[in-house]
Amino acid sequence: MRSEFDPLLKTGVKVHDIAKDLGKLSPHEVHQYLAKAKLLPARINPSA
């Protein structure tokens, strides 16, 4: 799968390998995990 990222790397996108299988987590849980690792901004809940 890493070879699929090669074109992105040439455009300046950074790819971080994570030594944890996130495949069984829900999208929300993945976002929480990555935000806690400071790889994504924290999720902002929309105002009602």
C-alpha positions in Angstrom: 0.0 0.0 0.0 2.9 2.4 0.6 3.6 2.5 -3.1 0.2 4.1 -3.5 1.4 7.1 -1.5 4.4 7.9 -3.7 2.5 10.4 -5.9 1.3 12.2 -2.7 4.8 12.4 -1.3 5.9 14.3 -4.4 3.3 17.0 -3.8 4.5 17.6 -0.2 1.9 15.5 1.7 3.4 13.9 4.8 2.5 10.2 5.5 3.0 8.9 9.0 3.2 5.1 9.7 1.3 4.1 12.8 2.3 0.8 14.5 -1.3 0.0 15.4 -4.1 -1.6 13.4 -6.9 0.9 13.2 -9.0 -1.2 10.8 -11.4 -2.3 13.4 -12.2 1.1 14.8 -15.1 3.3 13.7 -14.3 6.5 11.7 -15.0 8.5 14.9 -12.6 6.4 16.9 -9.9 6.7 14.2 -10.3 10.4 14.3 -10.1 10.5 18.1 -7.0 8.3 18.0 -5.2 10.5 15.4 -6.2 13.7 17.1 -4.9 12.5 20.4 -1.6 11.7 18.6 -1.7 15.3 17.2 -1.8 14.0 13.6 -5.2 15.6 13.0 -7.0 18.6 14.5 -9.5 17.7 17.2 -13.1 17.3 16.1 -15.3 20.3 16.5 -19.0 19.5 17.1 -21.3 21.7 15.0 -23.4 24.2 17.0 -27.1 23.6 17.2 
